[in-house]
Amino acid sequence: MSGVALADVASAVCLSLGALLALIAAIGVLRFPDVLTRMHSATKPQVLGLLLVLVGVGLRLREPGAVGMLALVGLSQLVTSPIASHMVGRASFRAGQVRRDLLVVDELSGPLAEQPVDELPPDAGVT
């Protein structure tokens, strides 16, 4: 088996696994009961699935310019996805959209209960 055919097989495997992880993430968003578990499902397998798809496309294209662009897309997802999910989680917690009976550890109730709402920074709550 030549190197090109091996790269094509690896590309197909990465694309298939990435699509499967994206499907699992979508099913998790629909099936999980509250905001935090849906957010977890939307970020972790979705980002890994996207990275696998990007690797698969990079193995298939094999052009330096395209691989560089795919690397930038993957890097931007790795940087922005955790920050966005963190902000969504905090906003949903402050808005009371979190089922507290499902939490194992609740580290935000104490600091948020001690700080009055009028002293919160303008970007801290949901508008």
Buried (B, 14 or more C-beta within 10 A) or exposed (E): EEEEEEBBEBBEBBBEBBBEBBEBBBEBBEEBEBBBBBBBBBBBBBBBBBBBBBBBBBBBBEEEEEBEBBEEBBEEBEEEBEEEBEEBBBBBBBEEBBEEEEBEEEEBEEEBEEEEEEEEEEEEEEE
